[in-house]
Amino acid sequence: MDNSSGPKKIGNWTVTVDRNLCIGAASCVAVAPKTFALDNEAKAIILPSAPEELPDTIMDSAKACPVAAIIIHDETGKQIFP
């Protein structure tokens, strides 16, 4: 199975894109282009360059998602967004 939508460890966080929720709005790509891209199904995927992005930018991109399809957990496994 392709895990390009996560969960992926980025810094202290684990980031997952819920492909069932994702509608391909690409707001995450606009906010965090080093972290997210859309695949051939117009679903967000997490890029290998994600660790280059600032955590605040990744959080902002998750908040920009109109359907809250980006789920972020902290290092303890606690969900911090949404």
N, C-alpha and C positions, 0 to 999 in steps of 0.2 A: 504493500500500500504506500502511496506517495504521501509523505508527511510534510509537504511544502507549506501546508496551512497550519502546521504546528501539531502538538505543542513544541515550541522552540525556546531554548534558554537564551535570553538576551540579557547580559549583565546579571543582576540579581533577580530578574523577573523571568517568568515563564509566560510566553505569549502564544495564544491560540486563536485562529480564525475559525468561527463556526460557519462552515460552508453551507449549512442549511439556512442560516440567517442571512448570509451575505447576498446582497442584491447587485453587486458590481457598481456601486455608486462612485467608487474610486476616490472618495474624499480622503481615505487613508493614504493613498498614493500621492495626492496633492500635498498633504501635510508632511509625510515621511517617505520621500521617494527612495531613500536608501534601505528602508525596511520593508515596504510593501510594493507589490506589482499585481496586476490582474493576469490570471492564466487564460488559456484558450476557452475556458468556460465562463469567463468574466467573473471569476471568484478571486478574492484576495489571497495572495500567497506571501510568505515571509522570505525575504531575500537573504543570501549568505552575508551581504554587507550590513545587515541590521545592527550588529554591534558598533558600527561607526556612528549610528544615530544617537542623539542625546535622549536619555530616559524621558525628559519632559516632552520631547517631540513625539516619542512613541505614545505617551499617555494622551497628548493632544490629538494624535491621529485616531486613537481609540474613541475619544470623546466626540470626534468629528463624524464618526460612523452613524448614519441615520437610523440604523437598525441594531446598534450595539452588538455587532458580530465579532468584535475583537475583545477577547477576554484576557485579563492580565492577573496573574498570581504573583505574590511576593516570594521571597526566598523560603518562607516558612510554609508555603502552600496555601496561604490565605488569599482569597479572591479580593483584589483591590479595585478592579473595574470589570464590568459595571457593577 
